[in-house]
Amino acid sequence: MLHNKDIKNLSEIKTTFVDNHKKEDFFSEITDVLKIGKHHAIFANVKQKGISAIILIKILLSFEFIGEKSVLSFTQSYWNKFAGFGKDAYYRLKNNPKINWRIFLFAIVKRSLITISARENETNEPKIKAFIFDDTTLEKRGLKIEGISRVWNHVISKSVIGFQLLTMGFYDGTMLMPINFSLHREKGKNKKLKFGLKPKHLKKQFSKKRDKNSAGFSRKKELDISKIASAVTMIKEAVKNNILADYVITDSWFTCWELVKTTIENGIQYVGMFSKIKTKFLYKNKELSYKTIRQANRKHIKRNKRYNLYYIRVLVSWHGKPSVLYFTRRGKNGNWKTILSSDSSLKFNEIIEIYQLRWSIEVFFKESKQLLNLGKSQSNDFDAQIADTTITMIQYIYLSLRKRVEKYESIGKIYKDSKAEVLEQKLHQRLIMLLVTVIKIITNLFENTDSEELFRKIINSNEAFEKIKLLINSPKKSI
């Protein structure tokens, strides 16, 4: 049991968390809004030396909002005198393979959805809900980190030391919440360099034994399974946890029959960019590639005035399932893009609107890396990497939820209210739509511009990102 002294100290953190602009009730808000205390059962077997895991997690969740970036900095700071725990207590928690961080994240998501449902008017018109998948590179500095490898970073077009983070986001019609993730490594093309590393570096990597029935053992195994297989499992787990969506949305890398099949089998429709040349669709009783199908319909091009796009819509069959291929391009000489959908009822405008929701997960990556230090953990223990990533995602959910409930204009305003009044502006739907508009203007002027690549570069360029934000938040300022 936790000693009374520790309970008293935790209370002092709540009331002392107020220097100048800091909100006095923030520490209790982040745990009360998400009902952290209701999840004791998940950590029932994790008590160590009389310290409650829930108490430690509440403190870990507060780090970003009190200006502390690590356990070490916190235990050496002013704030630790109220907590009273040494750094080993936090390390033992994060390194514990018995903790099922995935179940904990699901519990937080479900609690958040209940909170939203209870506060918002259920008579509002139905909103599109979607599972959105994408991956991002988490670059690391330490070669001793367990499971580390060389991975390809498509943003800078070179390989780096780190992990690939596959994230499943749930867009509920207004905001995106990260609800599941897995870390992956890459084998590399050079057979002499396993995982792209020299043998001496592999030998020095941290390792430890885990019980085969532990959550940590399962998460470590995910390092070497394909991201497609992981995404398939995530869809099944979300549905099992009664988190339901209308669509699964992905970019071209993820669009494959295995993922589409799982989506359909779980009562969901699929929308994704498509670019696999060797894949065959049944069209007019012939097995043809998507490029051949497009060429056969080149006389059926239509123009959409709303998005200023030329497009071709073709009904096909894929493994016996009806599907729709939308071929689109900007201008008469633009490059063709292909969107595949399992929902044949959608009109062209609707398919574009749904696919554009995918950019919300790119924004999540951008904000979480810059503002919540996603991927910055340098712990050698893989269990701690999972713990730190989960904690970052819960922090993001909290900020998004508070924005939703309190009707803030931006996550930046929430963070300023929560942390000395420092989080930058939330780039939610308004920013995404603004970016889409800007890119439409550019691609209209320059027909061969790749809008997908341009969008990604803007999001990942700090200078471009800042200037776009000024268009929304400070219209009177010069750019």
Buried (B, 14 or more C-beta within 10 A) or exposed (E): EEEEEBEEBBEBBBEBBBEEEBBEEBBBBBBEBBBBEEBEEBBEEBBEEEBBBBBBBBBBBBBBBBBBEBBEBBBEBEBBEBBBBEBEBBBBBBBBBBBBBBBBBBBBBBBBBEBBEEEEEEEEEEEBBBBBBBBBBBBBEBBEBBBBBBBBBEEEEEBBBBBBBBBBBBBBBBBBBBBBBBBBBBEBEEEEBBBBBEEEBBEBBBBEEBEEEBBBBBBBEBBEEEBBEBBBBBBEBBBEBEBEBBBBBBBBBBBBEEBBBBBBEBEBBBBBBBBBEEBBBBBEEEEBBBEBBBEBBEEEEEEBEEBEBBBBBBEBEBEEEEBBBBBBBBBEEBBBBBBBBBBEEBEBEBBBBBBBBBBBBBBBBBBBBEBBBBBBBBBBBBBBBBBBBBBBBBBBBBBBBBBBBEEBBBBBBBBBBBBBEEBBBBBBBBBBEBBBEBBBEBBEEEEEBBBBEBBBEBBBBEEBBEEBBBBBBEEEEEE
